[in-house]
Amino acid sequence: MENAKTRSESLRESIEELIAVGKLAPGQHLDETSLAEQFGVSRTPIREALIQLASMGIVELRPRRGAIVAEVGPDKLIEMFEVMAEFEAMCGRLAARRMTADEHAALRAAHLACQAARDGADPDAYFYLNEAFHDRIYAGSHNSFLAEQARALHRRLRPYRRLQLRVRDRLRMSFDEHAAAVDAIIAGDEEKTMEVLRHHIMIQGQRFADLVASLHQLKTAA
């Protein structure tokens, strides 16, 4: 039983990763048989993995029609990023108050690890390093419930946050915003940390237009 559970969870993570990096696009049908062949398993653990993804909002299960990658409309996307911005700000405020010196060092190291990807204009490498950076802030809040909620929404928004990084000059801007957040957290400046992280996550105006354009291109290519 434990092996089956571990297998379905591993498959969930693998399928989630394909969705996050755009290899499975929003609205795309997820054929259980094809996925089973791709991963060399039976359909049962694939079905279990899709159920797990559906509970996270990443996949939609439709009666008699199977599963598709969840689609998010522009209005809902804005709402989700608004909530994510507040989660980030809350985690940052608590991190500025509660992080230890060792955690400060780890946060700064996670930030500097992003530099090579920024300099190399490699949005995919930056994507993963960026996730590790933000997770340091969630953990640094020392509020496990808040961190759990922030991580759940972060996972739900992964495909769209990844697309943002492909917009021209976004890597440099993101890295600079990270630097401001690190400085504010280490200084213990709760209000500044909240301001920086809220701005870092929120999408509006041209940034939102760029994201929607990138999403359209992704769906067209699928």
PyMOL commands that set and color helices and strands:
alter all, ss='L'
color gray80, all
select helices_A, chain A and resi 2-20+32-39+43-55+74-98+101-113+115-119+123-140+144-156+158-164+170-187+190-201+206-221
alter helices_A, ss='H'
color red, helices_A
select strands_A, chain A and resi 29-30+59-62+66-69
alter strands_A, ss='S'
color yellow, strands_A
deselect
rebuild
show_as cartoon
